[in-house]
């Protein structure tokens, strides 16, 4: 938008310090001409104050602006401000039949001045009736690396553990015990890191929480957990393959079996198996694969 000369602003219910930290981390502060936070207005979302103030700082009327939102409170705030709305539906393929049929009515009669984006990595899982009412766009992108110190340490320890297995040094005795203890240590740390990261990104403020019921809040956080878990599993797959390729004479069939075990663990998680037993399946499968 900046290249096209379209001024952009951020309207957020978070404190200014949190917003500035996020933008500085992403290197995006320079991309926005104005910032409005909960500290700048009397009422946060779903009240329209944030977006009205943002439009004012851009020298525009709210009706001349388009709002990009991924929360119900934000969409309501944009509607009340009189702005054009852009709604983003994450993991659209996870809608059950009842929800999909209800959403179909929205697509047939969309709200005025509203554009809806449905994001999915599995478009074929959407109902045919929904897909027929959408314009399909494929976007190729690489996920941002997860720069978390504890997670990077976990990956390094995982590689060391896998190299020990590949080295054929755990045939009996203490070595076997050490490998198993290391396995369960990694499992426990995986769960702790995932839980902490989910807590850190669950930054839903009080105004948004007031707008949503407990079931919807839980659904949002479950979605955040699934998305983050996918990133962690992708990192594990890369670490597993890189480590194996760095060994001498590692059979390709073992690499494919290890990746297949990880994919099966991911599938178990998608079927709502708890994270701990699902990642345990992969780790124990790896132990068997690399020591045979």
Buried (B, 14 or more C-beta within 10 A) or exposed (E): EEEEEEBBBBBBBBEBEBBBEBBEEEEEBEEBBBBBBBEBBEEBBBBBBBBBBBBBBBEBEBEEBBBBBBBBBBBBBBBBBBBBBBBBBBBBBBBEEEEBEEBBEBBEEBEEBBEBBBEBEEBEEBBEEBEEEBEEEEEEEEEEEBEBEEBEEBBEBBBEBBBBBBEEEBEEEEBEEBBBEBBEEBBEBBBEBBEEBBEEEEEBBEBBBEBBEEEEBEEBBBEBBBBBBBBBBBBBBEBBBEBBEEBEEBEEEBBEBBBEBBEBBBEBBEEEBEBBEBBBBBBBBBBEBBBE
